[in-house]
């Protein structure tokens, strides 16, 4: 692989030297290396104003994040050999954590491969490429996966909205192997049928595995409401853990069919779980009008704040959602509330819960914090990699 030089302005190397991996377009010395001279995905050596090479990566002149640093070791630059090394390192760690081969294998920057996400479902790998630099070496990525996990089938779920920011087209394709439309997996004693090609994102949300395990401590003999149920991961596991009754709310008709099928796969859920098809906010209002009450309510919405400009409206949505849920809780009821928005900080989320309770003359006790599992590690220099936040709370009347 041939590398072109990308020069930074004086002093703009400090973030990279402190551990960050991104170069923004206003940090580039465009007199020395005009950004427009590069094609999207070009491999580069990232170099300081005084000719010190920081490392190798790739560039995209069409993106605000115009370059990403992949390797600081000049003897081991961005390329096939490095991909194999990082894949093996990630695989070894995940294999030590999980008994069965179902997990996120690669989590972008946190695993040293910015722009690449890979989920593993046994001998099936679902890869998502979100940057031009990784798209350019797509075949190299597939070759590296074949070297590290030979015989795997590979699906490319390159339909993320992030690709538009990189000027990339969206597509989904089977890169190799025979792929069934669904796969069965087990999580925390629950069994689930998961769509591989037509499901949300890469099919299953492994990041909540430990949070769903903690949830099970609060649901025995309880009446549970699971909002934004998707495939029933939370609600069905609540049933398996001994919940008296579980209602799952989901807006997708396709997902509802999967929820009903997954309930049948789990004997306890088959008798205690009910799926409701409908908009989450409308359904919560309707349940309130019917004077329904629940001992435990689980909120796992999609990201209401995908970009910084969505912050104001997103905060309103989180507040409204949590208030609606708290209205439906019994005395001393448990609220499990999550956000997958990296732009929503812990302290702001905590304050949303406080205000939601006080608006209804209730006090909120925070019992536990939950976050993404260890197969979604956090890069300490990149706050965006810490995206998943969960609060397990208790709602107290008149306290």
C-alpha positions, -999 to +999 in steps of 0.1 A: +000+000+000+014+034-010+010+063+014+007+100+005+017+126+031-009+147+049+006+176+068-009+192+099-007+228+109+016+238+137+004+225+170-025+205+156-008+172+164-014+176+202-048+158+202-034+129+182-004+127+205-028+126+235-045+095+221-072+107+197-075+092+162-093+119+142-080+148+121-105+176+113-103+195+081-093+228+098-063+211+113-047+203+079-020+225+064-038+229+031-010+250+016+014+222+019-011+194+012-044+207-003-072+184+009-088+185-025-058+168-040-068+136-022-094+111-034-117+096-008-101+068+012-065+075+001-039+060+025-018+087+042+010+092+066-001+119+090+028+143+095+035+173+118+045+207+104+081+199+113+081+166+093+076+142+122+054+113+111+027+105+137+014+074+119-006+060+090-043+061+082-065+073+055-081+106+043-115+118+030-116+153+017-154+153+017-158+147+054-154+170+084-133+143+100-110+144+070-085+118+083-083+089+107-051+076+123-050+038+123-014+029+132+013+048+151+039+021+144+057+030+111+070-006+109+035-019+110+014+005+089-023+005+080-028-025+057-034-063+055-009-073+082-022-047+106-058-058+100-049-094+109-031-084+140-060-062+153-086-089+144-066-116+163-062-094+193-099-086+194-109-122+188-086-134+216-102-110+241-138-117+231-131-155+233-119-151+268-151-132+278-179-152+262-185-189+262-203-188+229-191-170+197-219-143+197-206-108+203-193-076+187-159-086+174-147-052+162-159-018+176-143+007+153-118+032+170-119+013+203-104-018+186-080+003+165-100+000+133-119+032+128-147+029+103-152-008+108-177-027+130-181-065+129-206-086+148-201-124+151-229-149+150-210-182+152-196-188+117-214-157+103-198-123+104-218-091+098-195-062+089-204-026+086-181-002+069-188+035+075-157+053+061-142+057+026-108+045+039-123+012+050-145+009+019-114+013-003-099-018+013-131-038+015-116-068-003-085-067+020-108-067+051-126-098+037-092-115+031-081-107+066-113-122+081-108-153+060-073-156+075-084-151+111-118-169+110-116-192+079-148-206+066-170-178+078-198-164+058-197-127+056-225-101+052-218-065+045-245-043+061-233-011+046-266+008+050-257+030+079-266+067+077-230+076+086-220+065+051-237+096+036-214+118+056-185+101+038-200+103+003-206+066+002-236+047-012-257+024+009-259-013+001-263-048+017-247-078+002-235-113+010-198-111+004-192-148+007-208-180+019-243-193+023-265-171+045-298-180+060-322-152+066-323-158+104-302-173+131-310-185+165-289-173+195-291-175+233-286-147+258-290-148+295-310-180+293-333-166+267-335-179+231-341-157+201-345-158+163-326-129+148-329-115+113-294-112+097-301-092+065-333-073+071-330-065+109-320-033+125-283-024+121-264-057+124-293-077+137-289-080+175-279-055+201-251-072+220-242-040+239-271-044+263-263-080+273-251-072+308-279-046+314-305-072+305-288-096+330-291-070+357-327-063+348-336-098+358-329-091+394-359-067+396-387-085+377-396-117+395-434-119+401-437-084+386-459-068+359-434-055+333-438-031+303-411-033+277-412-003+254-393-003+220-392-040+223-377-048+188-371-086+190-382-089+226-347-091+241-356-073+273-392-084+278-387-121+270-357-122+293-379-107+320-404-135+314-377-161+316-365-145+349-400-150+364-420-119+356-457-125+362-468-106+330-449-088+303-462-065+276-439-056+248-446-025+227-431-023+192-438-001+162-426-025+134-450-051+122-421-073+111-405-071+145-438-079+162-438-112+143-403-120+155-413-111+191-443-135+189-420-162+175-394-156+201-419-158+229-428-193+217-392-203+219-392-196+256-417-216+276-421-190+304-426-162+279-451-182+258-477-178+286-467-145+301-456-123+272-480-102+251-468-081+221-486-048+213-481-032+179-481+006+181-462+038+184-444+040+218-457+075+228-493+068+217-493+035+235-480+049+267-507+075+266-534+049+259-522+028+288-524+058+311-560+065+299-569+029+307-554+034+342-529+005+337-500+002+361-467-017+360-442-027+386-412-024+361-410-004+329-381-007+305-373+021+280-348+013+253-355+038+225-335+045+194-311+075+195-332+106+198-300+127+194-280+114+164-263+148+158-255+178+179-282+198+161-308+173+173-300+180+210-329+203+218-356+182+203-339+150+216-339+162+252-376+170+249-383+135+236-363+118+264-381+139+290-415+132+275-408+095+273-396+091+308-425+112+323-450+090+304-433+059+318-432+072+354-469+080+353-475+042+347-454+030+375-468+015+407-456+028+441-419+020+444-419+008+408-387+003+389-378+023+358-350+010+336-342+038+312-316+038+285-301+061+259-279+051+230-272+088+221-235+096+225-245+133+226-266+128+257-242+130+287-246+111+319-253+141+341-279+155+316-296+121+314-296+119+352-312+153+354-339+144+329-349+115+352-349+138+383-370+164+365-394+138+351-400+125+387-404+159+403-428+170+376-451+142+388-444+149+425-422+118+428-386+113+438-362+091+418-337+068+435-309+056+412-301+020+421-276+011+393-258+025+363-255+003+332-234+008+301-222-010+270-206-044+275-169-052+272-172-062+236-180-025+230-149-010+247-146+028+253-117+047+238-107+071+266-097+099+242-129+096+221-161+103+241-183+093+212-174+057+218-192+058+252-227+060+238-248+036+258-262+047+292-287+029+314-302+039+347-321+015+369-343+036+391-370+035+418-399+058+417-411+070+451-445+087+457-445+118+478-409+114+490 
